[in-house]
Amino acid sequence: QPAITNSDIMFVKIHCPWETLCKYAERMNIRMPFRKKCYYTDWRSKTMGSLQRNMRELKSWLPRNPMKLDKEALPDLEETDCYTAPFSRARIHHFTINNKDSFFSNSTRSRIVHHVLQRTKYEDGKSKMGINRLLNNGTYEAAFPPHEGSHKSRHPIKTHGAQNHRHLLYERWARWGMWYKYQPLDLIRRYFGEKIGLYFAWLGWYTGMLIPAALVGLFVFLYGLFTMDSSQVSKEICEANETIMCPMCERNCTLQKLNESCIYAKVTHLFDNGGTVFFAIFMAIWATVFLEFWKRRRAVLTYDWDLIDWEDEEEELRPQFEAKYSQVERVNPITGKPEPFQPFPDKLSRLMVSVSGIFFMISLVLTAVFAVVVYRLVAMEQFASFKWYFIKKYWQFATSGTGVCINFMIIMSLNVVYEKVAYLLTDLEHPRTESEWENSFALKMFLFQFVNLNSSIFYIAFFLGRFAGRPGKYNKLFNRWRLEECHPSGCLIDLCLQMGVIMVLKQMWNNFMELGYPLLQNWWSRRKMKRRGQSMENKISLPQWEKDWNLQPMNLHGLMDEYLEMVLQFGFTTIFVAAFPLAPLLALLNNIIEIRLDAYKFVTQWRRPMPARATDIGIWYGILEGIGVLAVITNAFVIAITSDYIPRFVYAYKYGPCTDQGYRQEKCLKGYVNSSLSVFDLSELGMGYSGYCRYRDYRAPPWSSTPYEFTLQFWHVLAARLAFIIVFEHLVFGIKSFIAYLIPDMPKDLCDRMRREKYLVQEMMYEAELEHLQRERKKNGKQYHHEWP
């Protein structure tokens, strides 16, 4: 049928009759409902004690949970409350078929049609089969299941009800007014399929689990805010109006007093206080609890959605793989049919080239980070001699701020390059199936983007100011630019600024690209329709498939971009959380928006994706576990090396006024700032200065027998740092392993339900068969028997 808006476009509509649906539902082993569930807990409710009954009555009097959707607002999804069994035409009388048109849901029908299209030959030849090949060679522009209808209605949903499931999803899920409501996962699964349903279930679970992390992070931040003025270290820095600091750059920097760093010291205390260590341990445990409880949540969903016994079908080969290796064949151990085969030497050589490409791209990232470092060194001198007094006074903040913005622009530019390189490298490997291609591509994109996002943060956390040298003997880059030092109040403020700006800007950019870009594209396509002289009346009367054609297709990589964004955010939330306790709060606020953005995009801006089944989130779970392990190591190093927690700890117990008294309070840090600053003779600089200046280090004064050598306190601090890293990592990994061991992957209640259901299903099948045969005998006038025939 030609399109109304463009006669060059032809639509081929495919309808699947009842007999074909039944035939392929049996072949695909699709489970269908046949009897209402009788939960194994039902018999316990009869023997429930009076106390439990009273508790249940009391609950009914309590206010309703505002986050739950009204039962009246959602349709009764019958199959979620029925026993299911693999569909069989021979036993069709067992299944609950009230209406043949609605027995198979729209997503199931679409899946069956797609299954048929994938296996239909269009020409003679081994590889001339399937709709995907026709799409790849340009025979068809697109193949998609149409939406059920419009997502909007002239009449309110409360009075007139929902027009269709798409309208219902829009009103009860995709609107901004629903931001605080639980997601209708069963309806999402019914409309979009299990794979997309699992993504939104995981995203909702992750967002819900962020709430305690965000609250604890906010509490740590507020603790720092309320103790900012009473902090002994901040007080000493703010009152040090006689302490002269050594110049922090070569030519243009003037001598500054330590109390000019008062604001920096107070801000640093917000993120570097007594709650930091506790929060780092909490987040490491939180990551484990989140993943372990997700396993349990996934188990419940796979049970409710009949995915427990489901296994992936044997995937068809990628056309590129077949074309490349059509000369070499071997028998597939699953299907028993000959198929193209990739020899091991060829596979290994391609993998080596791909790995080399990955390392090259990672080295390109590190080069970009190095370029930003050089920029900071050059800009440092320029800002220090700036004419504008405000910039001249806060030249370090200006250097860091502009460095972060330039770094962000480089990150976003390189992301575009990475995607193309990841495509080339993945195609070069010639993966056998589409799922292998997706996993390989996803791993590369994660590695590229993770290194791209975090390399500059790693530099600031662990390298900035560590190799600068000392006054009179500074290390220089290319013998020209002096390496950057940490601020007198520490490097943590730079790390916080880097993380905060990148996290906020990246989330804003992602949200624009996810919603703003499709909106603009759809607006442009509507504008083109108007230019062709289409009136509003014609536009409204367009058939659904043509309206869908004017929407944007789902991302080429499916859900990979959605998962990648959230997994990278999970890394930001956990890896450097000791330096930025507000990260979980920012992630939570973003995800509340993200859920509704994605929902709006899926329901209104995208064509309906092909429903697909899945039992888990795939390769992303392994990546999340890897991030959890890396987070423990990184936070241990941030606390030990980047923050001043360990130097303060050593001073309080070894060098401060409370030495050997067995307790530590703020007064025990009296004199800490003076103890952490070394003395330098300004006359040695040859810049016309005289007297002494101070710098951050533990070195002997110029009048000692070994001037500028490391003091005993330096070695004590170094030993304490190394000991802390070892103790922290072993303690946290021990707690993580213990928690993972304690939490079973499947709830005991669910295990019992599954075993009882298996037993009951067999019993019910026998009973249903017996009833059917007895009815047949009655009909035929044969003798009626109660026993099994």
N, C-alpha and C positions, 0 to 999 in steps of 0.2 A: 504494500500500500504506500503510495507516495506521500511525503510530508506536506502538510498544509502550508507551512511557512517557506519551504524550499523543495521544489519539485525534483531537484537532483538527488535528494535523499529518499531512499526506499526503506520501509520498515517491513520486516518479516516477523509476524506474530506466531508464536508456537503455543499450542494448547495441548495438554496431556489428558487423554480420556481416562475414565475410572479404571478400566481393565489394565491399561498400561501402567498406571500408578500402582495398582496392586501387584502386578508382575515384578516391577523393579523394586518396590518396597520389600518384597520377599527376597529378591536377589541381593539387595544392599543390606539386608538384615536389620531393617529399621524397626525399632521397638515402638509398639503402639499400645494404648490403654485398653484393658479388658475387664477390670473389676475395680470398684472403689476401694481405697486402701483401708485396711483395718490395722492400725498401728499396734505394735506389740505392747505399747504403753497403755492401750485402752483397758486391758484387763486389770492393770494396776489402779486405774482411776476408780474402779468399783470397790477396791479394798483400801482406798485412800482414807487416812485418819481424819478425824473431825478438825484437828488443828490445821491440816493442810487445806481442808475445805474452807475453813474460816479465813485463812490467808488469801485464798483465791477470791473470796467474796470481798475482802478488804481491798484487794487490788482493783476490783471492778469499780469501787467507789472513788479511787484516786483519779486525778486528772489524766486525760489521755496523752500519750507521748506525741508532742506536736511534730516530731520528725517522721512519724509514720503516715503513709498515705491512707486516706479513707478507704475502707473495703468497698464502699459503694462506687468509688471512683475508678476501680479497676475491674475488668471482666473476670468471671470465674474461669480460670485456666484449668480445664478439666483434667488434662493429662498430668498435671503436677500432683494431683491428689488421687491418682489411680495406679494400680499395679500395671506394669507393662510387660510385654513379651515380644520376641521377634515376630514380625507379621508373617502370617502363612495363609495362602488362599484356601488350603485344605481345611483350615480351622477358622475360617472367616467368621463363623457363627459365634466364636468365643469373644470376639472383640466388640466393644461398645460403639456401634455405628448408629448414631441418631440422625446424622445427615451426611450423605456421601460428599457433598460439596465442602463441608468443613471438617471432615474426619482427618484428612491430611492438611496440616497447616500450610500457609503460603510459603514459608521458608522450606518446609519439607518438599513441597511440590517443585519449588525452584531447584532444590538440590537434586531431585530425581531427574528433572529435565536436563540439568547441566551434566549429570552423569551419563545420560543417553547421548547428548551432543558430543561429549568427549570421546565416546567410543563408536561413533558413526563414521563409516568410510565415505569419502566424497569422490575418490578415484581409485582405480586399481593400483595397488602398490602397498608395500609393508607400512610405510610411514604416512600414507595419504589418509590420515584419520584425525578427527577431532576438531572441535571449534577453535581451540587455542592456535592450531596451525593456520587455520583460515584467517584468524585475527593477525597473526604474525606476518603472513604474506600479503596482507592488505586487502583480502577478498571482502572482509567485513570491517567496518569502522569500529564497531563496539557490539558487545552482547551483554545485556543486563536484565535482571528481573524488574518489572515496573513497580513503583510504589503503589500502595493500595488506594490512593486517592490524594486529595489536597490535605495539607496539614492545618489549614484554617477553615473556619466555618462562620457563616453570617450569624448563626444562633449560638447563644452561650451554652457551654458544655453541661453546666449544672442543670439547666431546664430541659434541653433537647438531647443530651447524651452525645457520645462520640460518633462521628461519621464512620470512622474506621480506626484501625490500630495506629496508623501514622498520626492521625489527629489526636488520638489519646496520648501517644508518646510525647507529642509536642506540648499538650496542655499540662500533663502530669510529670514531665521529666525535663524537657528541653527549654522551658521558659525560665527566665531569671528569678521569677517569684518562687520557684521551687528549690532555690539554692540550699535550703536547710533540710529538705526532705530526703528520706532514703530513696534509693533508685529502685524502680520496678524491674528487677533483674529478670524475672520470669517473662515479662512482656518483651523486654529487650531481646532476650534469647529467642522468643517465639518469632519476632519480626526480623531480626538480623542474623540469627544463627548463634551457635554455642561459642564460636571463636571470639566474636565481638562481645558477646555476653560476658565471657570470662575476662576480657580486657577491662570492661567497666566494673566488673566485680572486684578485680585486683586494684584498680584505681580508687574505687570507693573504700576498699579495705585499707589501702596505704594512707589515704586522706584521713580516715577515722583514727588510725594508729598514730598519725602525726599530732593529734590533739594533746595527749599527755606529754609528748616530746616538746611541743611548742610551749605548753604551760610551764614545764620545768625550766626550759631555756629562758622564758620571760622572767621567771622567778630569780634565776641566776643573774640576769641582766639588772633587774630591779634591786637585788641585793647589792650589786656593784654601785648602782645609782644612789642608794640610801647611805652606803658606807663611803662614798666618794670623798666627802669633806672630812670624815673622821680617819681616813687612811693615813697612817704614819708616813708612808713613802711620799704620797702627794703633798702632805703638809711640809715635809722637809724640802721638797723641790720648790714649792711655792714660796717658802720663806728664805730660800738660799739666794739673797740679793747681793751677797759678797763673793759668791763662787763664780769665777770666770771660766767659761768653757773654751776649749781649744777650737780654732776655726775649722769648719767642716768642709771647706773647699779651698783650692789653692790660692786663687788671686783675689776674688771679690768678696769673700766672706769676712765679715767683721767679727770681733770678739763679742760673744753674747754671754749674758748672765744666765745662770741655771734657772732662775725663777721665771724667765721668759718661756720656759717649757711647761709652765703650770697647767695650761689647758690640756696639752697633750698627755700629761701625767694623769689628770683626772679622767680623760676619755679612755686612756689605756686601762685604768682601774675598772672601768665598766666591763671589760672583757677579760681582764687578768686579775681575778680575785680568788678568795678561798673556795668559791663554789665551782671553779673551773675543773678541777680534778674530779670532783663528784659527778659533774655533768658529762665529762668524757667517758667515765665508767658507765654512767646511766645510759648514754647513747649507744655504747657498744653492746650492752645487754638488750637495749630496746631493739636494735637491728636483728639480734638473734630471735627475740620473742616475736617480732613482726613476721619474720620468715617462717618460724615454726607454726605460729598460729594461722598463717596463710595456708600452709599445708593442710591444716585441719579444715579451714574454710573451703578450700578447693575440694577436699574429699566430700564434704556435705553437698556442694554444688554438683559434683560429678554424679553423686547418688541421686539427687533430686532431678537432674537432667538426663538420667539414664545413660551415663557415659562410663559407668564402672567397667563393663565388659566390652566396651567399644575399642576397636583397634583400627589404626589407619589402614585404608585400602592400599594395596600395592600401587604406588604412584607410576604414572606413565613417564617415559623418558623425555628429557628436554630435546626438542628438535635439533638444537645445535650439537648436543652430545651424539645423537644418532648420525647426523651428517658427518661428524668428524671421525667416528670410530665404526662406521658401517662395514669396513673390511674385516674387522676382527670380531668374532662372535663367541659367546659361551652360553651355556644353559643357565637360565635364572633359577636359583634354588627354590624360590617361592612358587613361581608360576609353572616351572618346568619347560618353558619355551626358550628358544635361542634368542639372544638379544646382543646388541653391540657391547663391547667390553673395552675398558681403558687399561692398557698394560701398566704394571706397577712402575717400571723405570720412567715411563712418560708422565705418570701421575706425580712421582717424586720430583722430577725435574721442574714441572710446572709449579708445584708447591714451593720449591726453593726460590724460583723467580718471584712468586707472589710474596713470600716472606721478605725477600730482598727489597721489593717495592714498598712494603710496609715500613721497613727500617729506614728507607730513603725518605719517606714522607714524615716519619717521626723526627729524623734529623733536620728536615725542613722546618718543622715546628720549633725545634731547639734553636735553629738559626734565627727565626723570627723573634724568639724570646731574647736572644743575644742582641739583636738589633734594638729592641726596646730598652735593654740594659744600657747600650751605648747612648741611646737618646737621653736616658735619665742622667747619665754622666755629663753630657754636653749641656742639657737644659739646666742642670743644677747650677753651673757657673753663670748662665744667662739670667736666670730668675734671681740669683743672689745680687746681681748688679742692676736689677730692673729699676726704671725711673719711678714707677708707681710704688709708693711706700708700702701699701698693703701687701702687694706681691713680694716685695723685697723682704718684708718682715716674715711672711709665711711661705718662703720659697720652697721649703721641703714639701709642704702640703700641695703647692702648685705643681711641683715636679711629679709627685706621686699621682695626683689627680689626672693630669694630662697624660702621664704614662699609662694609666689604667684605660683611659678612653681610646688612646691609640692602639693599645693591646686588644681592646674589644673589637675595634674595626678590623684588625688583622685576623682575629679569631673568626669573625663572620665571613671575611673574604676567603680565608683558607678552607672554611667548611664547604664552600661551593666547589673548590678544586678537589677536596677529598672525595666528595660524592662521585665525581667523574672518574677519579683514580681507582676508587673502590670497585666501581662498575667494571673498569678495564681488567683489574687484577682478578676479580671473581670470574669474569668471562674467560680469562686466560686459563684458569684452573679447569674449565669445562666440567662443572658439577653434573652428576648423573640425573638428579631430579630437581624439581622446583624447590622443595623444602631444603635440600642440601645447598642450593644456590642462595636461598634466603638466609640460612644460618651462617654461611660463609660471609655473605655481604654484611649481615648484622654485626658479626664479630669485628670485621674491619672497620665499619663505621663507628662502632663503640670505641675501639682502640684509638682511631684517629681523633675523634672528637674529645675523648677523655684526656688524651695527652695535650691536645690543643687548648682545652679549657683550663687544665690544671698545671701546666708546666710553669707558667709565670707565677702561680701561687706557690708552687714548690720552691721556686727560686727565692721569692721573698721570705718564705718561712725558714728555709734552711741554709741559704747562701748569702743573702743580703747582709753586709756588715761583718761576715765571719772572716773574710780574707783581706780586709782593708789595711791591715798593718797598724802602726801606731804613729803618733806625731813625730816628725823627724825621719821616719822610715816607712812612708806609706807605699803600698803596692799600687802600680799604675798600669792601666790597660794601654798597650802599644806604646809604653813609656811616655804617654801624653796625658791621659785622663786618670785622675785619682779615683780609685774605687769608692763606691758609695758606702757611707757609714749609717748605722742605725741612729735614730733620733736619741737625744739624751734620755728620753723616757722609754726607749726600747723600740723593736721592730714590729711589735704586735699591731700597732695602729695602722701601719702600712698594709699588713696582711688583712685586717678587718676592712679597710677601704677597698682593697682589690677584690675581696670576696663579695662585699655588699654591692658594689657598682656592677660587677659582671653578672651576679645573680639577678639583680633587679632588671638590668637592661636586657639580658638574654630572655627572661620571662616575658617582658613587654614585646620584644621582637617576635618571639614564638607565637604569642597570642595574636599579634597582628597577622602573621603569615598564615595562621590556622583559620582565622575567621575573616579578617579584612581582605585578604587576597581572593578567596573564593567569592566573597560578596561583590568585589569589583569586577571579577570575571563574569559572574552571572548578570550584573547590571549591564555590562558591555554587550552581552549576547541578547539581552532584552532590547537594548537600544538599536542593535542591528535589525531585530525583528520589526521594530517600529519604522525604521528607515525603509523597509520593504513594503510599507503601506499597510501593515497589519493594524486593525483597529482593536480597541480594548475588548469589543464583543467577540471578535474572532479569537483573541488571546484566551479569553475565559473558556471558549468552547473547544479549545485544543484537546485532543485525546491525551490520556495520562502518559502514554509512551513518548509522545512528542514533547510534553512538558519536561519529562525526565531527561530526554536527549539534550535539552538546553541547560541542564544542570551540569556540574563538574563531576568527572569520574573520580572514584576513590583513588587515593594515592597509589602510585605504581607499586610501591613496596607494601601495600596493605597497612597493617598495624605497626610496621617496624618503626616508622617515624614517631608514632605516639609513644611506643614503649621506650625508644631511645631517649626521647626528651625527659621522661619520668625517671629512667634509670640514671641519667646524668645528674638530674636533680637530687636523686637519692644519694649519689656520691658527694655532691655539695653539702647535703644535709648531715652526712656522717663523717666524712674524711677529715675536715678541718673544723669540726664543731667546737673543739676546745678553744679555738681562736675567735669563733663567731657564733655565740649561743643563740642569736636571733634567726639563724638559718632555718630551723624547723618551723618557726612562726611564719617566715616569708614563704616557705614551701607550702604550708597549710593554706594561707590566703590565696596563693596562686592556684592550688589544686581545687579549691572550692569554685573558683572561676573556670578552671580547666574542664571540670566535669560537665558543666553546663555549656561551655564553648563546644566541646566535642559532641555533646548531645545535639545541640542546635545544628552543628555542621552535618552530622549523620542524618538528621531528620529532614532538614530543609535545604541544605546547600549541595549535597552530594547525591548522585544517583544511588539507588539502593544497591549495596554490595552483594555479591554472590554469597549466600549463607554457607558457612563451612563449620565443620565440627572440630573440636580440639578438647583435650583433657587437661591441659596445663598451659602455662605461659611460655613454654619452650625453652630456648637457650638463655632467656633473660633470667631465669631463676639461678642458674649457675653463675651468671655475671653478678647478680645481687649478692650471692654468697661471697664471691671474690672481693667485692667492694667492702663487705662487712669485715673481712679479715684485714684488708689494707687500712681500713678506718682505725682499727685498734693500734696498728703499728704507727700510723701517721700521728694520731693524737698523743701517743706516748712521746714521740719526738717533739711535737709542738710544745707540750707542757715542759719537757725537759730542756729543750734547746731554745725555742723561740721566746717563750714567756720567762718572766723573772721569778717564777714560783720556787724553783730549786735554789737559786742564789739567796732568796729571802729565807728559805727554810734552813739552809746551812748557817747563815748569819745568826738567825734566832737561836739556834741550838749550840753553836760553836763559838761565835764571836760577839754576840750581843750582850746586853745587860742581864738577860735571863739565863745565861749559860749555866748548865748543870742544875737548874731549878725544876726541870721536868715539865714545864708548861709553856705555852706560846700564846701571847696576846699581841695586840697592836703595839703596846709599849715595849715589847721585846725587840721590835724592829727599830728602836731609837738609835740613830747613828748609821742606819743601813746605807743611805745614799752616799754619805761621806766615805763609807767603807768600800763601796762599789766603784768609786772614782779614783783613778790614779793621777799622779802629779807629773807635769812636764815643764821643763824650763823653756820659756818662750824665746829666750835669746838664741836658742839653737836653730830656730826656724829661719833666722836671717831676714826677717821682714820688718825690722825696726821696733819690735815689741820687746818689753822687758817684764820681769816678774814670772809668775807661775800660772799655768792653766790646768784644767782638769779634763779628763776623758774617760769613757767607759771601758774599764779593763782592770785586771788584777796584776799590776806590774809594780816593781820596786821604784821608789822615788829617785830623782837624779842625784841626790846626795848620798845614796847608799853605796856599799862596796860593789854591788852588782847592779848598776842602774838599768832600769827598764827590763829587767828579767822577770819572769813570772814568779809571783809570790806563792807561799804555801796555800793560801786561801784559794787561788786559782785551781790548784790540783785537787783540793777538797771539793770544790764545786764541780769540777769535771768528773771526779769519782762518783759524787752523789747523782749527777745527771745520768751516767751510765747505769748505775745501780737502779735508779728509778725506772729507766726504760725496761730493764730486764724484769724487775718486780711487777711493774704495771702490766706488761704484756702477758707474763705467766699467770698473774692473778685474773686478768680479764678473760684470757683464753680459757682458763680453767672454769670460770663462772659460765662462760658461753657454752662450753661443752657439757657442763652439768645441767644447764637449763634445757639444752637440746635433747639430752638424754631423758630428762624428766617429762618433757611434753611429747606424748605419742602423736604420730602423724595422723591418726584417725581417732575421733572420739569413741570411747567405749560404747556409748549409747548407739552410735551409728553402726558399729560392728554388730551389735546385737540385733538391730533392726534389719540389717542386710541378711544376716543368717536366718532370722525368722521369716523375712520376706521370701527368701529362696525356698524355704520349706513350705510356706503357705501357697506360693505360686504353683508348685508342683501339685499340692492338694487340690487347689482350685481348678487346675487344668483337668485333672482326673474327674472331678465332680461335674465340670462343664461338659466334658465328653460323655459322661454317663447320662446326664440330663438330656443331652441332644439325642443320644441313641434311644433312650426310653421314649422320647417324644416321637421319634421316627417309627418305633414299633407300634406305639398307640395309633399313629396315623394309618399304618399298614394293617392294623387289626391283629397284630401278633400278641402272644401272651406277654404280660407285663412282669418283669423280674426286677427285684431290688438289688440283686447282686451285680457285680461288674461283669459285663457280657464277655 
